């Protein structure tokens, strides 16, 4: 997925566990039911999240952020 500056995914809920592999660095803003969080990204440093995560992901940086998201079914 590529998020242009100012772009967002829209609110969604993940139906499966998933892995994110950042291809570019930066920080994404996450709107969650618990409040706003910031997720720093390091290229190649993957992380996992469990099924049921609900959020809106926003690119508040001045550059495109690219990541690969893999759902585990």
C-alpha positions as CSV (number, residue, x, y, z in Angstrom):
1,X,0.0,0.0,0.0
2,X,1.2,3.5,-0.7
3,X,-0.2,6.4,1.2
4,X,0.4,9.9,-0.2
5,X,0.9,12.8,2.1
6,X,-2.4,13.6,3.8
7,X,-4.0,10.3,2.7
8,X,-5.8,8.0,5.0
9,X,-7.2,4.5,4.9
10,X,-10.5,5.2,6.5
11,X,-11.8,3.4,9.5
12,X,-11.6,-0.4,9.2
13,X,-11.3,-3.5,11.3
14,X,-8.9,-6.3,10.6
15,X,-10.5,-9.7,10.2
16,X,-7.2,-11.6,10.6
17,X,-3.9,-11.4,12.3
18,X,-1.5,-9.5,10.1
19,X,2.1,-8.5,9.5
20,X,3.2,-5.0,8.2
21,X,6.6,-4.6,6.4
22,X,7.5,-0.9,6.0
23,X,9.2,-0.1,2.7
24,X,9.8,3.5,3.6
25,X,10.5,5.3,6.9
26,X,8.4,7.8,8.6
27,X,5.5,7.9,11.1
28,X,1.8,7.1,10.6
29,X,-0.9,8.6,12.8
30,X,-3.4,6.0,14.0
31,X,-6.9,7.0,15.1
32,X,-8.1,4.2,17.3
33,X,-11.1,3.7,19.7
34,X,-8.6,4.3,22.5
35,X,-7.4,7.6,21.0
36,X,-4.7,8.9,18.6
37,X,-1.3,7.1,18.5
38,X,1.8,7.5,16.4
39,X,3.4,4.5,14.7
40,X,7.1,5.1,13.7
41,X,8.2,3.0,10.7
42,X,11.6,1.7,9.9
43,X,12.2,0.3,6.4
44,X,12.4,-3.5,6.6
45,X,11.5,-3.7,10.3
46,X,8.2,-5.7,10.3
47,X,5.6,-5.9,13.1
48,X,2.5,-7.9,13.8
49,X,-1.0,-7.0,15.0
50,X,-3.8,-9.3,16.1
51,X,-7.2,-9.9,14.6
52,X,-9.8,-7.3,15.5
53,X,-7.6,-4.2,15.3
54,X,-9.8,-1.2,14.4
55,X,-8.2,2.1,13.2
56,X,-7.9,4.8,10.6
57,X,-4.3,5.2,9.4
58,X,-3.2,8.7,8.3
59,X,0.0,9.8,6.6
60,X,0.7,13.2,8.2
61,X,4.2,13.3,6.7
62,X,5.4,15.3,3.7
63,X,6.3,12.2,1.7
64,X,4.7,9.0,0.5
65,X,4.8,6.1,2.9
66,X,4.8,2.6,1.4
67,X,4.3,-0.7,3.3
68,X,3.3,-4.3,2.6
69,X,0.5,-5.7,4.7
70,X,0.1,-9.5,4.9
71,X,-3.0,-11.1,6.5
72,X,-2.5,-14.5,8.1
73,X,-5.5,-16.7,7.4
